[in-house]
Amino acid sequence: MTKAQATDDARGGFRLILGSRVNGAPVYNRGGEHIGHVDDLSIERKDGRVVYAIMSFGGFLGIGEKFHPIPWSLLDYDPDRGGYVVSLDRATLEAAPHYERSELVTLGGPSQSASAERIFEYYGPFGPLPYW
């Protein structure tokens, strides 16, 4: 998301945003440190709810990059930064459940309940609860 797009959203008071504008949006911690970006969204097929932001950080030129499904409820949009803010530090995020790109296809599949339990168990102390 470009700074101009973020400004348009903030000024216009849009309630909705296209997924393509969320993908690539920067993610910061509360201290303002840029810690990664939203690589993708995990959307519940039936109800259309965004369950996770798939955050990417680490690695170099795509090598060693890890993908962290963060409960959507943990991200707050900050129009001044043109991105999302989480109340977690880098070390907490690095220790969170993560996947290789090739493993992301299993997220939401037959083993979804085990994945969801693992993810929400990790992030539960930080405030979000599963919506289901």
C-alpha positions in Angstrom: 0.0 0.0 0.0 1.4 3.3 -0.9 1.4 6.3 1.4 -1.1 8.0 -1.1 -3.5 5.0 -0.9 -3.3 5.1 2.9 -4.0 8.8 2.9 -7.0 8.3 0.6 -8.4 5.6 2.9 -7.9 7.7 6.0 -9.3 10.9 4.5 -12.3 9.2 2.8 -13.3 7.1 5.9 -13.5 3.9 3.9 -14.8 1.0 5.9 -13.6 -1.6 3.3 -10.3 -2.2 1.7 -9.3 -4.4 -1.2 -7.1 -7.4 -0.2 -4.7 -6.3 -2.9 -4.1 -3.1 -1.0 -3.5 -4.9 2.3 -0.9 -7.3 0.7 2.5 -5.7 1.0 1.4 -3.3 3.7 4.1 -2.7 6.2 3.8 -3.9 9.8 5.3 -2.0 12.7 5.5 -2.6 16.5 4.3 0.0 18.9 7.7 1.5 19.1 7.6 2.3 15.4 10.1 -0.3 14.2 9.3 -1.8 10.8 9.1 -5.5 11.5 7.7 -7.0 8.3 4.8 -6.8 5.9 1.5 -8.4 5.2 2.2 -11.1 2.5 -1.3 -12.5 2.3 -4.6 -12.9 4.1 -6.3 -16.0 5.3 -10.0 -15.6 4.7 -12.7 -18.0 5.9 -14.3 -19.3 2.7 -17.9 -19.6 3.9 -18.3 -16.4 6.0 -15.7 -14.2 4.3 -14.0 -13.2 7.6 -10.3 -12.5 7.6 -8.9 -14.9 10.2 -5.1 -14.2 9.8 -2.8 -11.7 8.2 0.1 -13.8 6.9 3.0 -11.7 7.9 6.4 -12.2 6.3 9.7 -11.2 7.7 13.2 -12.5 7.9 15.3 -14.0 5.2 17.1 -12.3 2.4 15.8 -12.0 -1.1 13.1 -14.6 -0.3 15.6 -17.1 1.1 14.9 -18.1 4.7 11.7 -16.1 4.8 9.1 -17.3 7.3 5.4 -16.7 7.1 3.5 -16.1 10.4 -0.3 -16.3 10.5 -1.2 -13.5 13.0 -4.8 -13.3 14.2 -6.3 -10.4 12.3 -7.7 -9.0 15.5 -4.1 -8.2 16.6 -3.4 -5.7 13.8 -4.5 -2.1 14.0 -4.4 0.1 10.9 -2.4 3.3 11.4 -3.1 5.8 8.6 -0.1 8.0 9.7 2.3 5.0 9.0 0.3 3.7 6.0 0.5 0.3 7.6 -0.5 -2.0 10.5 0.7 -1.9 14.1 1.0 -4.9 16.4 1.6 -4.8 20.2 4.3 -7.5 19.9 8.1 -7.1 19.6 10.1 -8.8 16.9 11.4 -11.6 19.3 7.8 -12.6 20.2 6.8 -12.7 16.5 9.9 -14.7 15.6 9.0 -17.3 18.2 5.4 -17.6 17.0 4.1 -20.4 14.9 5.3 -20.0 11.3 5.4 -21.8 8.0 7.5 -22.1 4.9 5.7 -20.8 1.8 5.0 -24.3 0.6 3.3 -25.2 3.9 0.8 -22.3 3.7 -1.4 -24.3 1.5 -2.2 -26.6 4.5 -3.4 -23.7 6.6 -7.2 -24.0 6.7 -7.1 -27.6 5.4 -8.0 -30.9 7.1 -5.6 -30.1 10.0 -7.0 -26.6 10.5 -8.3 -27.2 14.0 -4.8 -28.2 15.2 -3.2 -25.3 13.4 -5.8 -22.8 14.8 -5.3 -24.1 18.4 -1.6 -23.8 18.1 -1.8 -20.3 16.7 -4.4 -19.0 19.1 -2.7 -20.7 22.1 0.4 -18.8 21.3 -1.3 -15.4 20.7 -4.0 -15.8 23.3 -2.1 -14.1 26.1 -1.8 -11.0 23.8 -5.6 -10.5 23.7 -7.3 -12.1 20.7 -9.8 -14.9 21.0 -11.0 -17.1 18.2 -14.2 -15.7 16.8 -15.8 -19.2 16.5 
